């Protein structure tokens, strides 16, 4: 199966362009032969500067707000919270585009000669065409090794050609052109937003190295005349160092990075880039049967039925892994709502970190897809929030520990924003903490990682214990104020006194504290509180209740995009068909009530849930829906719409969940394999919880062979077609299981 996205025409729209990224620097390559655009992003180019959003004194209003909610005065409580409990400012800063580099060649490809592609295995975007009988080729990459973007263009026979190179930015700045040095330098400042002034210095630097011909300044760029080939070195930097430090020097940093890369030269930079990319991307391979690689990628997406093209699902999985490697690497910022790719000065939802689902979904794929290092930026962000969130916990709730609500930004603001609906949800930091603990489970809980996460977990628990309040009617401990993310309940409001998701999140958090060996006294308090949380409840319609009250039948949006109350089934491990069949059936009923159509990321979550429920055909049906043009753009980006990257990551994670469902000590193989993928397939390098790597092959829906490798001595129950095999996995030794009639044998 080919791991290439390819097209027989250039990109007209931004969602036709092909993404490159090294974690810090992103590029969208349009592939134009007449005028190429390479649109840039740098992961620390945001609006604003370090700021506090604490609404000092908000905690004084908490008792009155709770009284209103306990009395069921929902609409009044929401108005009160909106007036007294929101962050200041009540909006956060936005991720920004970093300009574009243009290459004008004014070429018209000969008929049938044009092809552009993105090779996922090398992370190189290529444009190839014939113009007046001469073949031109252009390659572009964003190097994770040399930390620059590089572009090279040449002719097959070494014929001379002309090009103009220029840079354009969305912000005012100081452009400079040095024709003798072949360099374009732009300097600027970021903009302020929502009352937060700008505080970042910005610099874009482009250096051209030509073979033959001439390079000279021309208008606002560089003119290349009669060159045989040229290489562009592109960099962009800001003065950001961390959320409370903007003292960097982007002029010096861009100069030094480009200088080092240019000294190495294109061939070595390209080779090192490919090696650096493959070191992560090459860990997992997947084959799902027939693949229509003969068709351009946009045509494969346009086909209404993907049954004869299960290879597109494998490509989609690998594209998700490619995006993860490209958007989130050690030392970079975490993947935001659009990864690192954004063209808008005012992007949808600020292209921020939405932490009531979207940021967590971004990282569901990393561990099972064998990309554990890609979670490092998320860990660092949560560690930052554990600092900034202390002030918010104290000022808004009079609580210890730390809190984050439903959004954050580069500056790690963590207050309730937008409005009480949906912003007053103080569980975002807790969900992020649970996501990190699941990452730890995938790694087998190494002591160094456990020790690193322990203070983050303890801080989240301290907040939760202080925040929980006894419900005057039930006597249960509830989160109040809260909401079931973004859903309006039949009381006519969003705010509530407790909800199912919060209870589920807290159970996982308290369990994580125990697993991490937290402070003994704190663990005792958490155990007591856990016993007083509401259990998951099955409502009158057989559904898993979203709130403590049986309100699901009367909601304003029965097909709401969020399925927050199903967190316990996925990504959590609290509900599953094997361990809790009645609750799993209630999850299925809730999913059916919600419907399979949703936003792009909402569909991604539904794929994961149906797979976790072992409903392979339903999971495939929803995946097929996601792979249609209204939910997947021509470049395979997820369509919310507009583009949001979480749908890519969520959908890819759902595909892996079809192949194996794991929890520490147990793995169910092929739990949700659909007929379309059943004929023959394989995956190698997939990761299981417990620090285990697995290779798996199947035919006609039955396991042929499964091989397991563990980093430490451990045991694993392997379940195939309902039969269980107890395996001992010595560290560093492969143990294989093969299907043999009705039983299993160890190979």
C-alpha positions, 0 to 999 in steps of 0.5 A, spaced: 500 500 500 502 506 498 503 512 503 502 517 499 497 523 498 497 525 490 493 529 486 493 531 478 492 538 479 494 544 484 491 546 490 486 552 489 483 552 497 487 552 503 484 545 504 487 542 498 494 544 500 499 539 503 501 540 510 508 539 513 511 540 520 517 539 525 513 540 531 515 548 531 514 550 524 508 548 520 507 549 512 501 548 507 504 547 500 499 549 495 503 546 489 502 551 484 506 551 478 505 558 476 505 561 483 507 557 489 504 559 496 508 556 502 503 558 508 507 558 514 506 557 522 510 557 528 507 554 534 509 560 539 506 565 534 500 567 538 496 574 540 498 577 547 503 576 552 503 573 559 497 575 563 493 573 569 485 572 567 483 571 575 477 575 577 479 576 584 473 576 589 469 571 584 469 566 590 465 570 594 459 569 590 460 561 590 455 560 595 449 564 592 451 561 585 450 554 589 444 555 592 441 557 586 443 551 582 441 546 588 434 550 588 433 549 581 433 556 579 437 554 572 436 560 568 437 565 574 444 562 576 447 562 569 445 569 569 448 570 576 455 566 574 455 570 567 455 577 571 460 574 577 464 568 576 467 569 569 475 570 567 477 577 566 478 578 560 473 573 558 476 571 552 483 568 551 488 569 546 489 566 539 494 562 535 496 566 529 499 565 521 506 567 520 506 569 513 507 566 506 513 565 502 511 565 494 515 562 488 513 565 482 515 561 476 509 563 471 509 555 468 503 552 465 504 544 465 503 540 459 497 537 459 497 530 463 504 532 466 502 535 473 502 531 479 503 533 486 504 529 492 505 528 500 509 522 502 508 520 509 514 516 509 519 521 508 514 527 510 516 531 503 511 534 499 513 534 491 511 538 485 512 535 478 510 537 471 513 538 464 513 545 461 515 546 454 518 539 454 522 541 460 521 537 467 521 541 473 521 538 480 520 541 487 521 538 494 519 541 500 520 539 507 520 541 515 526 538 518 525 536 525 533 535 525 535 542 523 529 546 525 528 549 518 523 549 512 527 547 506 525 548 499 529 545 493 527 546 485 530 544 479 530 541 472 531 534 470 536 536 465 539 542 468 536 547 464 536 554 466 529 557 469 527 564 472 523 565 479 521 570 483 521 569 491 518 574 496 514 574 503 508 577 505 505 577 512 498 578 515 501 583 520 505 590 519 513 589 519 519 592 517 521 588 510 529 588 508 532 585 502 539 583 501 540 581 493 547 580 494 546 575 500 540 572 497 536 574 503 529 576 505 528 578 512 522 581 516 521 583 523 514 585 526 511 584 533 505 580 535 498 583 536 494 584 542 487 581 543 481 582 548 485 587 552 491 583 552 497 587 549 502 584 544 508 582 547 512 578 542 518 580 537 517 576 530 522 575 525 521 571 518 528 569 514 528 566 507 535 565 504 536 563 497 542 559 494 542 558 487 546 554 482 548 558 476 545 564 473 543 571 478 540 573 484 538 580 485 533 584 489 527 586 485 521 590 488 519 586 495 523 580 494 528 576 490 529 575 482 532 569 480 535 569 473 537 563 468 538 558 474 539 551 474 536 550 481 535 553 487 534 552 495 530 556 499 532 556 507 526 558 511 525 560 518 520 564 523 521 565 530 518 569 536 521 571 542 517 566 546 521 562 551 515 560 556 508 562 558 511 567 563 518 569 559 518 573 552 525 574 552 528 570 546 531 573 540 528 571 534 533 575 529 539 571 532 535 564 533 533 564 525 540 567 523 543 561 527 538 555 524 539 557 517 546 558 517 547 551 520 542 548 515 545 552 509 552 549 511 550 542 511 547 543 504 540 540 501 542 533 501 545 532 508 539 536 511 534 532 506 537 525 509 537 527 516 530 530 515 528 523 513 531 519 518 529 524 523 521 523 521 522 515 520 525 514 527 518 516 529 513 515 523 516 508 521 514 504 528 507 502 525 505 499 519 498 497 517 495 493 511 487 493 511 486 489 504 485 492 497 487 500 496 485 504 490 492 507 490 491 508 482 486 514 484 488 521 486 486 522 493 481 527 492 477 522 488 478 516 493 474 521 498 469 523 493 467 515 492 460 514 497 462 507 499 469 505 501 467 498 502 472 496 496 477 501 498 479 499 506 486 501 504 483 508 505 482 507 512 489 505 513 492 511 509 487 515 514 490 512 520 497 513 517 495 520 516 493 521 523 500 519 525 503 523 520 500 529 523 501 527 530 509 527 528 508 533 525 505 537 530 507 535 537 514 533 538 519 534 544 520 541 545 514 544 541 507 546 543 502 541 544 497 540 538 492 546 538 485 545 535 488 545 528 495 542 530 500 547 527 496 549 521 492 556 521 491 561 515 487 566 519 488 572 523 482 571 527 481 563 527 475 559 529 475 558 536 482 562 536 485 555 534 486 555 542 486 548 546 479 546 547 480 542 553 473 539 554 474 534 549 478 537 543 485 537 546 484 530 549 482 527 543 488 530 540 492 525 544 488 519 544 492 516 538 499 518 540 500 512 545 497 506 541 500 509 535 507 508 538 508 515 538 509 516 546 514 522 545 509 526 542 505 526 548 511 530 551 508 537 549 502 536 553 505 534 559 509 540 559 503 544 558 499 541 564 505 542 568 504 549 566 497 549 568 498 546 574 502 553 576 497 558 573 491 554 575 493 555 583 491 562 582 484 561 579 483 555 584 484 560 590 480 566 587 474 563 583 473 557 588 477 559 595 480 552 593 487 549 594 490 545 588 489 548 581 484 548 576 483 549 568 476 550 565 474 549 558 480 552 554 487 555 555 492 558 550 499 559 549 500 563 556 496 558 560 490 562 562 485 557 565 479 561 567 472 560 565 471 564 559 466 566 553 460 565 558 457 561 563 455 557 558 459 553 556 465 556 560 464 555 567 466 547 567 472 547 572 474 540 570 478 541 564 485 540 568 482 534 571 481 531 564 488 533 562 490 529 568 487 523 566 489 523 559 496 524 562 495 518 567 493 514 561 499 515 557 503 513 563 499 506 563 501 505 556 508 506 558 508 501 563 508 506 569 515 507 569 517 510 576 520 517 573 514 518 569 510 517 575 514 521 579 513 527 574 506 526 574 505 525 581 505 533 583 500 534 578 495 529 580 495 531 587 494 538 585 488 536 581 485 532 587 486 537 592 482 542 588 477 537 587 476 535 594 475 542 596 470 544 590 466 538 591 459 540 595 454 535 598 447 536 595 442 538 600 437 533 597 441 527 595 447 527 600 452 525 594 458 529 593 457 533 587 461 538 582 457 545 583 457 549 578 458 545 572 455 543 566 455 537 561 460 540 556 456 545 551 449 541 552 443 545 554 439 541 559 431 541 559 431 546 565 433 551 560 440 552 562 447 549 561 449 549 568 447 544 573 449 541 580 453 535 578 453 531 572 455 524 569 461 526 566 464 529 572 463 523 576 466 519 571 472 524 571 473 524 578 473 516 579 479 516 574 482 522 577 482 519 584 484 512 581 490 515 578 492 518 585 492 511 588 496 508 582 501 514 582 502 513 590 500 519 592 500 522 599 497 517 604 492 522 607 490 525 601 489 518 598 484 517 604 480 523 603 480 521 595 477 514 597 472 517 602 470 522 597 470 517 591 465 513 595 460 519 595 460 520 588 453 518 584 454 512 580 452 511 573 445 511 572 441 508 567 435 512 565 427 510 563 429 510 556 435 505 557 440 510 556 446 512 560 444 518 564 447 525 562 445 528 568 443 526 575 436 527 573 433 523 568 433 529 563 436 526 556 429 525 553 427 532 553 434 536 551 434 541 546 439 538 541 438 530 542 443 529 536 448 534 540 455 533 538 458 532 545 457 525 548 460 527 554 457 522 559 460 516 555 467 518 557 466 512 562 466 508 556 471 511 551 477 514 553 476 511 560 476 504 561 470 504 566 465 501 562 466 495 557 462 490 554 466 484 558 466 488 565 459 492 565 455 489 560 448 493 562 452 499 562 455 498 556 448 497 553 446 503 556 452 507 552 449 504 546 442 506 547 445 513 548 449 513 542 443 511 538 439 516 541 444 521 539 445 519 532 452 518 528 452 524 524 456 530 528 461 535 527 468 531 524 471 530 531 464 528 534 464 523 529 471 521 531 469 520 538 463 516 535 467 511 531 471 510 538 465 508 542 462 503 537 469 500 537 470 500 544 463 497 544 465 491 539 460 494 534 465 493 528 460 494 522 457 500 526 464 503 527 465 502 520 459 505 517 461 511 522 468 511 519 465 511 512 461 517 514 467 521 516 471 519 510 466 523 505 467 530 503 463 533 508 467 531 513 474 530 510 477 535 505 481 533 499 487 533 503 485 529 508 484 534 513 478 533 518 472 538 516 468 540 523 467 544 518 471 548 518 478 544 519 479 541 526 485 536 527 482 532 533 477 529 528 483 526 524 486 524 531 480 521 534 478 517 527 485 514 527 484 512 534 478 509 533 481 505 527 486 502 532 480 500 537 477 496 532 483 492 532 485 491 539 482 493 546 487 494 551 487 495 559 493 493 563 494 486 563 489 484 558 488 485 550 482 483 546 484 482 539 480 484 533 474 486 538 470 490 532 473 488 525 468 490 520 467 486 514 470 491 509 477 490 513 476 482 514 479 479 508 486 480 510 490 485 514 496 486 519 498 491 523 505 491 526 508 496 532 501 497 535 502 499 543 498 496 548 497 499 555 502 496 560 508 498 556 507 492 551 508 492 543 504 488 538 504 485 531 497 482 529 495 479 522 488 476 520 485 473 515 477 472 514 476 475 520 480 471 524 487 472 528 493 468 524 498 471 529 499 476 534 506 477 537 508 481 543 514 484 546 514 488 553 519 492 556 519 489 563 517 482 565 509 482 566 503 478 564 498 479 559 491 475 558 490 475 550 483 474 548 481 472 541 474 470 539 472 469 546 478 464 548 483 467 553 490 465 553 495 467 559 502 469 557 508 471 561 512 476 557 519 476 559 522 483 558 525 484 551 523 477 549 517 476 543 512 471 545 507 469 539 500 466 539 497 463 533 490 461 532 489 454 531 482 451 530 478 452 537 484 453 541 490 458 541 497 455 541 504 459 543 509 459 537 
